[in-house]
Amino acid sequence: MEQLRIKTYCHIKNNCVYVDGAPVFDYPEASDLHDFLKKTFKHFKPGYAKFYKMDDISKLGFLASEAILKDKPYQGLKPDEVGIILSNAQSTLVTDTEFQTSIEDDSRFFPSPSVFVYTLPNIMMGEISIRHGFRGENAFYIFENFNANFVAEYINQLFLSQKLKACIGGWVDQSSESYEAFIYWADDRKDATPAIDHSGNEIDRLYNLIR
C-alpha cells in the first residue's frame, strides 16, 4: 500500500489567498470578510451560483477547497473514495448569533430557514461535496486550536482501513474578530506532483507557514 501524502494546500487569511505557500490573490482594502470573499469569488470565477446563498464560513471553506481542487486531482477516483475531515474552534458561532438575533425579539420574530440551515459546521463539507460529487466519509471536529496530530491520525486510519484513497483535511474558523482557513489535499498516487508526508508534524508545519 502506498503512503498517503499531501499534494497541495491553501491558506486564506489576512485578506489574502495562498496556494502552496505563495500568494495568488489579495484584497487588502476589503471592508470585512464578506467583502473579501465576494471579491475572491469574482477573481477566481469558479462558476457556481450557489456560492451566494452560503454563510461566510461556508464560503471561506468553499473557496479554499476550490483553490486546491481546480485541477480536479480526484479524477479517476470513485465518489466514495474521497473524504473530508475539517475542524475549527468556533463552530458556526457567527451564523448562530445572526439566527438568534432574528428570533429574540417577539415583535420582529422572523426565523430564517436559509440562515438556520448553516448553524451546523458540517454544512460546509456538504457544500464542497455537492460541488465536486464526493460521497466518502466526512467529519467536523471542534478544538480550541488546530490539532494537526488528531487530523493526521484520523485520516491516516481511514486510509489504512481502505475507507478512503484521498482526503481533504484542515481548519476553517471564523469569529466576529477574525477568520482563517487552511485546507490540504492528500492522496496516495504516484505522480510528478511534489509530495509531503501526511504526518502531524508536517501538517502543523504547513499550517504555520502563513501567520
N, C-alpha and C positions, 0 to 999 in steps of 0.2 A: 504493500500500500504506500502510495506517495505521501509526502509530508504536506500538510496544509501551510500555505504561505500567503502573505499579504502582497497583492499586486499593485494596488493603488489606494490612495486615501485623500480625504478632503477635510479642510478646516474652514469654518465660516465664523469669523469674529472680528470685532473692531471695524465693522463696515467693509470687510474685505473677504474675498473667496480665494483660498489657496488650494491648489491641487498638487500633490506630491511635494509639498513644501514651498512651492513657488506661487506668487500671487498671479491670478488670472483675471480678476475683476475687483475694482474697489470703487466705493462711492462715499468718500469721507464726509461730504456735505449732507448726508442723509439726516432728516429731521428726527427719525425714530426707526425702530426695527421694521415696522410696517412699510415705511417709505423705502428702506434699503431692500427689502425682499421684493417689492414691486419692481424696482429698477433692475435688480439682479435677474428676475424672471424675464423681463423685456430684453435684457442684454443677451442671455443665453438662448432665448426663443425655443423652448422645448415643445411648444405647440400643444399645450394641454390645458384646455379651458377650465377644467375642474379645479385648477390651482386656485382660482379666485374665490371659491367657496370655503376653502380651508381656513382654520385659525392660524395664527402666526407661527406657533411652534411646529405645526404640521408642515407649513410652507418651508420652514427652516430645514427640517429633516428631508423634505422632498427635494429641495434644491441641492443639498449636499449629496443626496443619492444620485441625482441627475448628473452631477459632476463626475462621479466615478463609474456611472453606467452608460455614459454617452456612446461608448464604442461597443456596447452590448457584450460584455465579457461572459454573459450567461448563455450565449448562443450554443446550441448543441446539448445543453442540459435540460432535463425534464423539469417542469414547473415545481414538482415536489422535492427536487434535489437542491433547491436554493432556499436558505432560511434567513431570518433577520433577528438579531439579538441586540437590543438597544437599552439604554439606561439614562437616568438623569437624577437630579436632586429635588426638583420642584414639581414633578409630575405635570399636571396641566393647571397649575395654580392660577396663572393669569386668566385663562379661559374660565376656570371655575368662578373667579371673582367677578368676571363680566356677567356670567349667568346669574350669580347670586344677586348682583345689582338689579337685574331685570325682574326679580321676583320679590325683593324685600319690601317694596313699597306697595301696600294694598291698593292705593289709589291709582297706581300705574302698573299693576300686575300684568306682565306680558311675557311669560316664559317662551323662549325661542327654541324650537326643536333644532334649528340649524346651528345654534351655539351649544346646546346641550349635548349633541352627538360628539362634540370634541372635548368633553370633560372626562375622557379616558385616554391615557397616553398611547395605548396600543392602536388607536385610530390612525396615528401617524404611520405605523407599519402597514396598516391596511391600505392607506393611500399609495404607498410605494409598491405594495404587492399588486394592487389593481393595475397600476400604471404599467408594470413590467410582467405581469402574469405569474408571479411567484405564488407557490402554494405549499412551500416547505414549512418546517417548524419555526415559530416566532414567539418571542417573549420580551417583555419590557420590565426592567427592574429599577427600583428606586434606592439610591445610595446617597450618602452625604457628599461624597466626592467620587470621581470616576475610579472605578475598581477594575483596573486593567487585568489583574490576575484572575478575577472571577469570570470576566468576559472571555478571556483566552481559554480557561479551563472548561467552561461550559460549551463553547463552540468546538473545541478540540474533542470533547467527549461525544458530541453529536456526529462529528466526522468519523471518529474511531468506531462508533457503533453503526456506521454506514447509513445514518439517517439523512445526512446531507453530503453533497460534494462541493458546495460553495456556500458562502455566507457573508452577509453584511453585518458588521459589528460596530459598536461605538457609543457615543454620548451626545445627546441633543437636549439642551437645557435652556430654559427661559424663566427669568423673574421680571419683576417690574423695573429693575435697575440694569439688568444685563442679559446677555444671551451668548450661546456658544454651541457650535456643532463640530463634532469630529466623527467621521464615518469612514470605514475602510471596507474594501472588498478582498476576500481571501478565497482561494481555491487550490486544488492540487494538480493543476495542469502543468505539463512541461511545455513552455513556450519561451519566446525571446524576451518576455517582459521581466525586468529586474524584480527579484522577489525578496521578501523579508520574512524571516521566521515568525510564525504565528505563536508568539510567547508573550507572557505578561510583561516582561522587561522591554521587549521591542515595541509592543503596543503603547506602553507608558512613555517610551522614548519618543515615538511619533506624536503622541498626544501633546507632549510638552515642547515640541519644536516651535510652535507658534504661541507666544504668550502676550 
